Amino acid sequence: NVVMAAEGDHCTGTTSYIRNINEDRFEARIYPYTRYEILNIFNDGLKEALRAKNLNEFTIGSFEEIETFDLKSIGLDVKDYVVSHYITNFSTIRSVLNDLDANGILDDENNRRYIRIDNPVNVQEYVAHHNDYETNDSRYKTFQKYLAVKFVRIFTRFNHKKAGKIELLDSVGFGDKATKTLVEKGMYQSIADNC
């Protein structure tokens, strides 16, 4: 109920650390990438795409250039590369970073700013590719904010009386299983392996 998964497809877009707390409260801390980090991710993706097509290396110099960058101008097909997601969804990425600038809280431990969320339902749009409805369901939604998010820390009560100081690591793509039973089994295994 914290990081909602979908059956048989990609669900989680960013790594989440879900920590048990012995209190009836919920808090999620969304840690976005910096503009510089997103620029580096974009340029690394560009380098990989150009190398795959045996084209000359090319990089851009600023975060803002992503918005209007034309992949075709350097010989790339817009549909084939991860970098196209950053171009297409640039306004969403920028809005997450602007929200961080306006409302972010400094975390001294990580020396990063984060966006605080108190409602579990709102976490999904920062960590997932889409919600847990089938594509033909009118309630189906896709999300792109995960492109701007480096990691998320979630503090919530686990549904087990004996749960102590446990942190569940929900890595990218976790939950891409055929059934919810396998997803749940995988989560328990993740606790065993990573906590």
Order of alpha helices (4+ residues) and beta strands (2+ residues): beta-beta-alpha-alpha-alpha-beta-beta-alpha-beta-beta-alpha
